[in-house]
């Protein structure tokens, strides 16, 4: 007797079809799982055996072979328990052999027959819908899977409930999508006293989705400003919400199907490895740069990160995706993030001027800042020098403008970028219309640079202050500054401000400080 159930294998955020074929044959009483499964898949036979025993059902005294096809695709995870158990029950006649037609299944089994939650319910439901199938998943994953839209969802609590449903004794109702929450209350810029220059840079970065670096002594407000960037950004659009939720689903970060329109904010510790930042490891899980997709990646104490870990971000910052290479596959994760970094001027923290000045300046500053490679620094659009906050600054009353006022200006600038892109034939769509991601002919069309501005930019390039990539990034930045002012064209003053925020090659080589 043989039976087949469809399930999925995850390659990044994509779910690939896997057919679970179970055959009962004569021979010794044993259960064998084949099809290039990992340790968790190999242990499925014991969980299936225990779940059957927990509900008073014995496996047949036959040789049970479970084949996960295609056999040359690596299978990882515990979500194969449920499809294997369903195929075995169909082959035994516990449920009708045709009951599983039109369904895919995923879920981990407990030894008492309950179906435990597992990661990846949303991409699995999307893949099942694309195959014109419904999805059977754990009850806890039902509200998450229901976000797939038109896909039929069954979310039983246990194998017994699922058996009763297929036999007609208990009909399971379809789960409802989980709630959409606004996320945590945004922190207000009014909490930051002084540092008006840095606040201006933060607003520019938010308006055009530009990468940003703060450099200053301890206590100057670098982390405070970075934490307030998400409050300046608009909520996730419907498309961005789905993209972000797919990544979080694979990582197992969606609780009870609850989604949030707040943009992700990830702040990994500087001890994070390359795999932790960009993804990888034993099961090629998404890294911090992918978990921050469509949001903010904050790297505090930037020079303290490993050199290889930092340089692994260079590709994702340009392409907006991560490719995790494996011997038999390449796993792709989206990674369109806005990078915000913070660093001290030197290892002792205070640099070469002011109270507590470093006695080893400028060599200490060159060595410390030199830990960050030039190519990575070239991908940062705004570099802001933040002086120490004085007692006089702290005694000032709260500033008249806070996050709400700055966010309104950011929203107007982003709306202007969207409306401008709609008038250009062949323009990108979605978040790619933002100035920080413009490139090629689209960037040339939106720049509208006047002669004085072009001459200033050319002189900076001839003086070796900016690279070819720097030229593009300065142009993007100048366009955003113009948009915040509501200017139709990019003028010399906008280019000058953009160049003032740009870290020059001389500084990158350690011949100066911020």
N, C-alpha and C positions, 0 to 999 in steps of 0.2 A: 504494500500500500504506500502511496506517495502523495504529498501535498506541497503547495507552494504559497509563500507569503512574501509580499514586497516590503522592503525597508530601504534605508538610505545609509550611505557612508559620506562623511563630511570631508571635503577638500576646501579648506578655508571656510568661507561663508556659503559655498555651494554644496548642495546635497546631491550626490550621485545615486542612481538606482542600484539596489542590490536585491537579488532574488534569493530568498531563503528556501531551499528545497530540502525536504525531509523524506527519507525513505525507510520503511520498516522491512527488514529482511531476516531470513533465518540465520542462525549462528549464535555465537556467545552473546549473553546479555550485557551489552555495552553501548555507550553513547559516544559517538565520534563527531567532532566538528572540524570540517576542512574548509579551506578557502582563504588562507593567508590572514588569519586573525591574530591579534596580539594576546597578551596574557589575560586581559579582562574578558576577551571573547572565549578563550579556552576554558575559563572558569564558569562560563554560562551554563555548562551542562550540570554542574553541581547546584547552581541556583535554581535551574529548572527542576531538577530532581527534588530539591528541598521544597519548592513551591507546590509541586504536585503532591508531595507527602503532607504538606501543611493543610491542604484542602481535601485530604483523604482519597487521593487518586494515585494509583501506582503506574509506573511506566511499564509498558508491555515487555514480556520476557523475550525480546527480540533484539537484533542488532539495529540500532538507530543511527543513521548517518545523516548529518545536517551539512549541506553544502551551501556556502555563501558565494554566489556567482555575481560577477566574474571573479574567477579564482586568482587572477593576477593583480587585483586591486587590494591594497592593504586595508584591513578592517580593524578599527580601533574603537574601544569604548564598551560600556555595559548595556547600551540601548538595544543590543541584538537579543537580549533575553526574551522579551515579549514576542517578537516574530518567530523565534525558534519554538517557544512554548505553544503558540497558536498553530504552527504547522504540525507539531507533534500531535496536538489534540485533534486537528482535522484528520490526520492520518489514522488516528485511533478511533475516529467516529464519535468523539465526545461532542463536537460541534459539526454541523453539516459541512461537507467538503466544499460546497460552493458558497458558504457564508462569507468567506474572506475575499471573494471576487470583488474587485473595485475598491479594495482597501490596502493601504500601507500601514505599517505598525512600527512603533518604537517604544522602548521603556525598559527599565530595570526591575527585576523581580526580587521581592523579599522572600525569606524562607517560609513565611506564613501565607503566601499567595497574594499579598498586596503588590500593587504596581508602584514603584518608587519613581520620583521625578528624575529627569536626566536633562542634560544641556542640548540645545539645538532644536527645540520644538518649532520655533517660528520658521527657520529655513527648511525644516523637514515638511512642514505644512505647505509652504510655498512650492516645494518640489513636487509634493503629492498632487497639488492642484494642477501643476503643469503637466503631469502625467494623467490627468483626468481621474484621479483617485481621491478617496477620502483618507483621513489619517486617524489611526487609533493611537492614543498617547496617554500618559498617566493623568489622573484627575488634576494634580497640582499644575500640570503643564497645559491644561485645556484652555484657560483664559489667554495664555500667550499664543497658542496655536490658532485660536479663533481670530487673531488679527490678520490672518492670511486672506480674509475676505470670503470668496466664494467656495473655499474648500470645506467639504463636510468633515466634521470633527466628532469623534467619540472619545470621551475621557473617563473611563471606568476607574473605580478605586481599587478593584481587585480582579483576579482571574474569574472568581465566582460570578461577579456582577457581569462580566463580559460574556461568560457562558450562558447565563440566564437571558441576556439580551439577544444573543443569536438563536436561542431556543424559543424565544417569544415569551418567556416568563417574566421578564422585567425589561422594560424599554428605557434605554438611557436617553436623556434629553441632551441636545447640543449645548455646549458651554457658551457663555457670553464672553466677549472680549473684556480684558481687564481694564481698569480705569486709566485715564491719562491725567497725570498730575503735573503741576507747574514746577515742582522741584523746590529746593531751598530758597528762602528769601535772599535776594542778591545783596551783597555787602555794598555799603554806600561810600562813594568817593569823598563824602564830607568827613569821613573818619581820618582821612589823610591830610595832615596839615603841612603847608609848604609844598615844595616839589611841583610847582605849577608847570615847569618845563616838562617834567616826566608825565604829568597828567595829560598835557597836550599830545605828547607822543603816544600815550595809551589810546587816546581818542582817535588819532590818525590810524593807528594799527587796527582798531576795531572797525573803522569805516571801510577799510580796503582789504582786511584780512592779511595784514603784513606781519612778518616775523619781527620780534622785538627782543632787545637785550638791555637789561638794566645793570649798570656797574656803579657800585658805591660801597662805602663802609658799612659795617653792621649797624642796624637800627635806622637806616636811611629810608626805609619804607618800600624796599624792592618787592618783598613777598606780599605786602599789603596791596600794592598796586596790581600785581599779577592776579591776586584773588578777586579783584574787582572787575577784571576784564569780562568774565561771563555775563555780568549784569549790564554791560554795554551792548552785548550782541543780541540780535533778534532771536525769538524762539525758533526751534527747528521747523522747517516746512514739512509737509506730509511725506514727501519723497525722502528728505533727509532723516526724518524720524524712522522710516522703514529701514533705510540703509544702516543707521546707527544701531537700531534694535536687533538687526540680523547679527551684527558682530557681538553685541552683548549677549544674545541668546546662545551663540556657540561657546562663549566664555562662561555661561551659566550665571549671568549677572542680573537676569530679569526675575524678580520675585512676584509670584502670583499673577503674572501677566500684566504687571503695572508698568506703563511706559511714561516717560517724561519728555516734555518739549524743551526742557532746559538743556543747553549745550553741554556736552561732557567736559569735565575738567579733571585732568589726570596730573598728579604731581609725584612721580616716582622718586625714591631716595637715590642719592648719588652712588650708592653701592650696587645699583641695578646692573645686571649683566646685559650683553648684547641681545641674547634671546629674550630677556625680559622686556627690553625696549622695543625691539622690532618684530618679535615673535619667533617661535621655534620650539626647541625642547623636544622631548620624546614624542609628543603627539602634535607638534607644530601648532601650538595654541597661539591666539593673537597676542601681540605685545602691547605695551602702553601706547605706542603711536597709533595702533589700530583701535584700541579702546577709546582713544580721544578723537576718533574720526568725526568730522564736522564740528569739532570743538577745539579746546585749548590743551596743549601739552606744555606744562610748566616744569622746567629743569632748574632747580635751585642749586647753588654752588656748582655752576657749570664746569669749571676746570677740575673738580673732584671726580667727575665721571671718568670711566675708563676711556682711553683713546679710541680703542676699537668700537666700543659701544656708541660713542658720540659720532664717529665717522660712519657708522652704519645708518645714521639718520639722513645722510646727505642725499641718497637716492629717493627715499620716501618724500622728503621735503620738495623735491623737484617734480616727481611723477604722481604723487598722491596715492601711491599704493606700495605694498611690500610683497616681494616674491621670496618665499621661503623655499630654498632649493633642497630637494631630497633626491636620493639615488633613483627612485622610480617615479617621482612626480614633482611638480612645482605647485606649491600652495600659495594662492594669492589672497591677500587681505587688503581692503581699502584703508588708506591712511592719509586722508586730506585733512591736515591739522594746521592750526595756527600756533607756531612755536613762540613761547615766551621764556626767556632765560634770565638768570640773575647770577651775578658773580661779584666778589670783592676785588678791589684793585690789585691786591697781592695777598700772599698767604697770611700775613699778620692782620690783614683786613683794612688798614687805614690808608695805605698808599704812601706817597712821598710828600704830602703836604698836610698842614693843619695839626691839631692836637693828636697825639699818638702816632705821629708820622713814622713810617718804616725807616729804620736806620740803614737798610740795605738798598734803598731806592737808588737808581731805577732798575738795578739788575734783578731784584726780587720781583718787581712787576713784570719785567720781560719774561722771566722764567715761568712765572705763574700763569700769565695770560697766554704764553706760548703753548700751554697744554691743549688749548683749543686750536685745531688746525685752521689754516687760512681758508681752504675750500668750504668748511662749515661756516666760518665767519662771513664768507662772501654771500651766503644764503640768508643772512640777517639784514633786514631792510632798515631798521632803526636801532641805533646804539645810543643809549642815553647815559650821560654822566650824572650821577646823583650825589650831591654833596651831603655831608652830615646834617641832620636836623638839629637846629640850635634850640636853646631854651626859649628864645624870643619867638621862634616858630610855634612851639608848643603852647605858648601863652596866648596865641592869636585865637579869636573866636572861630567857630566852624566856617568854612568858605561858603559863599552864597549859593554856589552851584554844586550839585551832587550828581549821583548816577543818573537820575531821571532826566535832567537837562542834557547831559552829555549823550545819553542813549537816544534822545530825540534827534539830536544833530547827526548821530551815526545812522539812524534809520532814514533820515532825509537823504544823506549821501548815498546810502545803499540803494534807495529807491531811484535816485537819479542814475546810478550805474545800470540798474535794471531797465529803466525806460530808454536809456541811450542804446543799450544792446538790442532792444526790440526794433530800432530803426536801421540796424546794420544787417545787411544780407549775409547769411552764413555765420552769424555770431553764435558763440556757445550759449548754453542754457544753464539754468539753475545757478549754483554757487560759482560756476566757472566764469560768470560775467563780472565778478568782483575784480577790482583793479589788481589786487595782489596775485591773481592767477591769470591775468591777461598775457597773451603772448602772440608772436608772429604778426600777421597782417591785422588781426583784431586790435592788438595793442597800438599799431601804427595809426589805425583809423580813429581810435578813441583819444589818443594823446593830444592831437591838435596843438602842437608845440609852436610858440611864436619864435621869431628869428633871434631875439635876445636870449631867450631860454635855451634854444638850440646851441647858440654860440657858447654860452656858459657851460653847458654839458660837454661840448666838444673840447673846451679848454681843460676841463677836469680830466677827461679821458687822455688827452695828450700829455698832461702832467703826470700820468700814471697813478692818479688817485683812485680810479675805478677800473675794474676789469670789464670784459665784454658782458658778463652776467650782471656786473654792477650797473652798467649803462641801462640795461632793461629794468632793473629793480629801482633805480633812481627815477626812471620815467614813470613806472607804475606808482611810485610814492608821490611824485609831483602831481600826477593826475588825481590822486586821492585828496591831497591838500587842496587842490583847486575845487574838487567836488564839495568839500566841507564849506568852502566859501561861496559855493554856488556859481563859480566862474565857468564860462562855456569853454574857454581855452586855457592851456597851461602856459603861464607867463614866467618871466625870469625869476620873480620873487618866489614862486612855487618851487622851481628847480633849485634855487639857493637854499631854501629850507630843507628840501630833500637831501641835498649834498651835505648840509650841516649835520644831518642825522646819520649819514653814511660813514661807516668806519673805513678809513683809507688804507691802502696797502702799507703805507709807512707805519701806521699803528699796528697793523696785523703782523708786521715783521718785528715788532717790539721796539721801534725807534721812538716811541712816545707812549702816552697813556691817554685815557679818555679825558 
